[in-house]
């Protein structure tokens, strides 16, 4: 059961990190496109 | 205009924010107590709630920027409102993803139509409408004006989400109603650290997004 909870925690933190990294990459590309 | 990261100060701030976030994750993993019955799943709380807070702070900024834009029609308020709306929606999406990831092992279901979840989903859907308006609104000045009004109206859902655990009867509630001030310092301190770090991350993202919107605007209008 503890493993199941650990997987939830890892999934949640991974989603947060990936979304924020994608956001930054998108901004870098957008900025370069218009500068 | 120059690239955002061509300024040394912006690079220094970015590195500082990144370091703080790494420290925050380390702190959540290693320095927070294991709660019986929930174990690791409870640790989701240390970033789920700060992300929700920054999302709502973001929508508050959309409202303020909307009011200022309607008063003096300066483009900077329009850019600030748009940037805050985007980042706020990113954070609300993260809340709507991390919440069900916590709920599945604890409640046994991903989603339930209880007041706080439903009102948060409504807020997200209002902002889907906001972005549709921004994309398909037609005349840019009119779109900005309508978006400012929608941003102001949408914010009324935030206090409803906050007080939803009190507005509706207890039998409809399943969202945890934790009074943070009554918690053990072992929980409060990492929670507050996480709250501050996510707010710093949000401020940096907002600053960067406004810069990108200004670059885009200048290119399209010159």
Interface residues (C-beta under 8 A of the other chain):
Chain A: X1 X2 X4 X5 X6 X8 X9 X11 X12 X13 X15 X16 X19 X20 X23 X24 X27 X28 X30 X31 X32 X34 X35
Chain B: X1 X2 X3 X4 X5 X25 X38 X39 X40 X41 X43 X44 X47 X48 X51 X87 X90 X93 X94 X97 X98 X101 X102 X104 X105 X201 X205 X208 X209 X211 X212 X215 X216 X218 X219 X220
